[in-house]
Amino acid sequence: MRLADFPIDDIREYRKKEVHANAFRRPEKYRLLTDLAVNEPFIRKEKRK
């Protein structure tokens, strides 16, 4: 797996100037993207560790 550089400071600066700023951010939804839980039908005995 390769990890990319993520210029968070640049993104924050852009949001300060950008027309929509934080109007459409939905941090409550981010949890879904980072959740490690595996639910049916995706549970597999042969999963990678």
N, C-alpha and C positions, 0 to 999 in steps of 0.2 A: 504494500500500500504506500502510495506517495501522498504527502501532505503539501498543499500549496500555501504560499504566503498569503495572508489575508490582511489587507491594509485597513484595519478597523479605524485607525485615527483619520485616514483619508475619507473613509465613508462617513464618519461622524461630522467631519468638516463640510463635506458635500451636503449632508442633510440640513445643516444650519442655513445654507444658501439656497437650496433647491426649493422650488415653489410649493411642493406639498409637505415638506419637512417631515414631521412625524405623524401626519394626519392618517396615513393608511397602515401604520405599523400595528401588528397584532401579536405582541410578545406572548400572550396566553396560548397562542397556537404553536409556538416554537417547541413547547414541551413534547408535542406529538412527533416532531422530527428527531428529537434526541432521546426519546424513551427507549430503554433497552429491553422492555418487556416484549415477549413473543407470544402472540395469540393465535388460536386456530384460524385458519387452516395452515398456518406457517410453522407449526411445531414439528420438528423432525428429530428422530433418534440419532441420525447420522450428521447432526449439525457440526460445524466447525467450532473449535474452541478458541 
